[in-house]
């Protein structure tokens, strides 16, 4: 029986330094043996030290890219990254909802490693109410989990409370990446609505 290569789509910003965003997603997907496709939401000028500029693509171009992919490919899974504005979140939701993608990974990219804001404050509500309910898993880091949940996270117990709040937005799973907790070990936390 012939094996079909899974087709996976990333929807995110472009990172000129290649260490994050679309470029990192495509590298990771290819390394894991899937056919990787991309929809670019923004172009960033960044390197390993800082983000110096961001240009958001018009939503009509984002929608056209999504149409082109969905018209031709059998998309098995989607990962979202930098969506930057309410209008981009809403465009992505509008295009994804009819596709009934069961494996939607939402990485709620809000701030770059160097501290540059990558998500407008009003877009957080659109993400919580429109995108997260479609997600199989949401993968916030500690800072993003704090923003989504409204809970200050300084311990694993706080992260558990935050995961429950985020799960309440309708996603199936929450994976809080614990690399920013004050600890000698990075502890990730997975919550499925019942168990940690």
URGI-V142467 format. One record per backbone hydrogen bond with DSSP energy under -0.5 kcal/mol. CO is the residue of the C=O (numbers start at 1). NH is the residue of the N-H. E is the energy in kcal/mol with one decimal. If there is no record, write none. Layout:
CO:NH:E / CO:NH:E
This chain:
6:8:-0.5 / 6:35:-3.1 / 7:76:-3.0 / 7:77:-1.0 / 8:37:-2.7 / 9:79:-2.6 / 10:12:-0.5 / 10:39:-2.5 / 11:81:-2.8 / 12:41:-2.4 / 12:42:-0.5 / 13:22:-2.9 / 14:16:-0.6 / 14:44:-2.1 / 15:18:-1.8 / 20:23:-0.5 / 20:24:-1.3 / 21:25:-2.5 / 22:26:-3.0 / 23:27:-2.0 / 24:28:-2.5 / 25:29:-2.9 / 26:30:-2.5 / 27:31:-2.4 / 28:32:-1.0 / 29:32:-0.6 / 29:34:-1.8 / 30:33:-1.8 / 34:36:-0.7 / 35:8:-2.7 / 37:10:-2.2 / 39:12:-2.0 / 41:57:-2.5 / 42:14:-3.1 / 42:44:-0.5 / 43:55:-2.8 / 44:16:-1.0 / 44:46:-0.7 / 45:52:-3.4 / 45:53:-1.2 / 50:47:-2.0 / 50:52:-0.5 / 53:45:-2.9 / 55:43:-2.9 / 58:61:-0.8 / 58:62:-1.8 / 59:63:-2.9 / 60:64:-2.0 / 61:65:-2.3 / 62:66:-2.2 / 63:67:-2.7 / 64:68:-2.4 / 65:69:-2.1 / 66:70:-2.8 / 67:71:-2.3 / 68:72:-0.7 / 69:72:-1.0 / 69:73:-2.5 / 73:75:-1.1 / 74:7:-0.5 / 77:9:-2.5 / 78:105:-3.2 / 79:11:-2.9 / 80:107:-2.3 / 83:85:-2.9 / 84:120:-3.0 / 85:89:-2.5 / 86:90:-2.9 / 87:91:-2.0 / 88:92:-2.6 / 89:93:-2.6 / 90:94:-2.5 / 91:95:-1.9 / 92:96:-2.5 / 93:97:-2.7 / 94:98:-0.6 / 96:99:-1.5 / 96:100:-0.8 / 96:101:-0.5 / 97:100:-1.1 / 100:102:-0.6 / 102:104:-0.7 / 103:78:-2.5 / 103:105:-0.6 / 104:106:-0.6 / 104:136:-2.4 / 104:137:-1.7 / 105:80:-2.9 / 105:107:-0.7 / 106:108:-0.8 / 106:139:-2.7 / 107:109:-2.6 / 110:118:-3.6 / 110:119:-1.1 / 112:115:-2.1 / 116:112:-3.0 / 118:84:-0.5 / 120:123:-1.7 / 120:124:-0.5 / 121:124:-1.2 / 122:126:-0.9 / 123:127:-2.3 / 124:128:-2.5 / 125:129:-2.8 / 126:130:-2.3 / 126:131:-1.1 / 127:131:-0.7 / 127:132:-2.8 / 131:134:-1.8 / 131:135:-0.5 / 132:135:-1.5 / 135:172:-1.9 / 136:173:-0.9 / 137:106:-2.7 / 138:175:-3.1 / 140:177:-2.7 / 141:145:-2.8 / 142:146:-2.2 / 143:147:-1.9 / 144:148:-2.6 / 145:149:-2.5 / 146:150:-2.5 / 152:154:-0.7 / 155:159:-1.9 / 156:160:-2.1 / 157:161:-1.9 / 158:162:-2.6 / 159:163:-2.5 / 160:164:-1.8 / 161:165:-1.9 / 162:166:-2.8 / 163:167:-2.7 / 164:168:-1.5 / 166:169:-1.8 / 166:171:-0.5 / 167:170:-2.1 / 173:138:-1.8 / 174:176:-0.6 / 174:191:-2.7 / 175:177:-0.6 / 176:178:-0.6 / 176:189:-2.5 / 177:142:-0.8 / 178:181:-1.7 / 178:187:-0.6 / 181:183:-1.4 / 185:187:-0.6 / 186:188:-0.6 / 189:176:-2.7 / 191:174:-2.4 / 195:192:-1.8 / 196:190:-0.5
